[in-house]
Amino acid sequence: MVWRGYMYTFLLFVVAFVQSMMLHQYFHRCMVVGMRIRSSLVAAVYKKVGFVDLSFYYVGFSTLCSVLARVGLVAVVHRYLML
């Protein structure tokens, strides 16, 4: 009956290993999807604005919000930030 202890130990190791691999895959996919959403949002903002001007970066977040309000992307950014 000693073999049952070894079997339970082995099964516990296998289950923990499979769980770890599944969680790793899940987090990897979440990161990839998040980066795709972020890059598509940035591309949509630059496409809507029509030029790439990073001067708002040095001014502040309020200026960025006013630029986005002018081009009509506030709802998209707000929805993205609520994720």
Secondary structure, DSSP 8 states (H G I E B T S, - for coil): -HHHHHHHHHHHHHHHHHHHHHHHHHHHHHHHHHHHHHHHHHHHHHHHHSS--THHHHH-HHHHHHHHHHHT-HHHHHHHHT-
